[in-house]
Amino acid sequence: MIIKCPYCGPRDVIEFTYQGDATRKRPDLASIDQDAWNSYVFDRTNPSGPHREFWLHMGGCRQHLLVTRDMATHTISSVVFARDTVGGDRS
């Protein structure tokens, strides 16, 4: 799989480290709602189709990236710097 880093250009996936699902919403840090925290930590979906993920370019510029990847075909449709998402909006 090739990921097109906005800074370094196209690179093999071996240079990157998967950092997790970019669509999950963390509960408020002050929350003591055990069910909300359990859901955040343990509940996972298995989406088919386009999905947003965080990746770190460890073997290159060391930037965090927001990658939109089709989970069925692994086709990447978008790669942007995670810092460029407006207000941290991951939707």
matplotlib code that plots the C-alpha trace (Angstrom):
import matplotlib.pyplot as plt

x = [0.0, 1.3, 0.5, 1.0, 2.5, 1.7, 5.3, 7.4, 5.3, 4.3, 5.9, 5.4, 3.2, 6.3, 7.4, 4.1, 2.6, -1.1, -2.4, -6.0, -9.6, -10.1, -13.9, -14.1, -15.1, -13.4, -15.6, -14.9, -11.8, -13.7, -16.4, -16.9, -19.4, -18.0, -20.2, -19.0, -15.3, -15.8, -17.5, -14.7, -11.9, -13.4, -16.2, -15.1, -16.9, -15.9, -16.7, -16.8, -16.1, -14.3, -13.0, -10.8, -7.7, -4.7, -1.2, 2.3, 5.0, 7.7, 10.2, 10.0, 8.7, 7.3, 4.0, 0.6, -1.7, -5.4, -5.9, -9.3, -9.0, -11.6, -11.6, -12.6, -10.1, -7.5, -7.7, -6.6, -8.7, -7.3, -4.2, -3.9, -1.8, -3.9, -3.0, -4.8, -8.2, -10.3, -10.5, -9.6, -12.8, -12.7, -16.1]
y = [0.0, 3.4, 6.5, 9.9, 12.0, 15.7, 16.6, 13.6, 12.4, 8.7, 6.3, 2.6, 1.8, 0.3, 3.9, 4.6, 3.6, 3.2, 5.5, 4.6, 5.4, 9.1, 8.9, 8.0, 10.7, 10.6, 11.3, 14.5, 14.0, 15.0, 12.4, 9.6, 7.8, 4.3, 3.1, 6.0, 5.2, 1.4, 2.1, 4.4, 2.0, -1.4, -1.0, -1.1, -1.1, -3.0, -0.5, -1.3, 1.5, 4.8, 5.3, 8.0, 6.9, 8.5, 7.5, 8.7, 9.0, 7.5, 6.8, 10.3, 13.7, 12.3, 14.1, 12.8, 12.3, 11.9, 9.2, 8.3, 4.7, 2.3, -0.6, -3.2, -2.3, -0.3, 2.4, 5.7, 8.7, 11.4, 12.2, 15.5, 16.7, 16.0, 19.4, 21.0, 19.6, 22.6, 22.7, 19.1, 18.2, 14.6, 14.2]
z = [0.0, -0.9, 1.2, -0.4, 2.4, 1.8, 2.6, 1.5, -1.4, -2.2, 0.3, 1.1, 4.1, 5.9, 6.7, 8.6, 11.9, 12.3, 15.1, 15.3, 14.2, 13.6, 13.9, 17.6, 20.1, 23.5, 26.5, 28.4, 30.5, 33.7, 33.0, 35.5, 33.3, 33.4, 30.5, 28.2, 29.0, 28.5, 25.2, 24.1, 25.1, 24.1, 21.5, 17.9, 14.6, 11.5, 8.8, 5.1, 2.7, 3.3, 6.8, 8.4, 10.3, 12.0, 10.7, 11.8, 9.2, 11.4, 8.5, 7.1, 8.2, 11.5, 10.9, 12.0, 9.0, 8.6, 5.9, 4.3, 3.2, 1.8, 4.2, 1.6, -1.2, 0.8, -1.8, -0.2, -1.4, 0.9, 3.0, 4.9, 7.9, 11.0, 12.3, 9.3, 10.4, 11.4, 15.2, 15.4, 13.6, 12.6, 11.1]

ax = plt.figure().add_subplot(projection="3d")
ax.plot(x, y, z, "-o")
ax.set_aspect("equal")
plt.show()
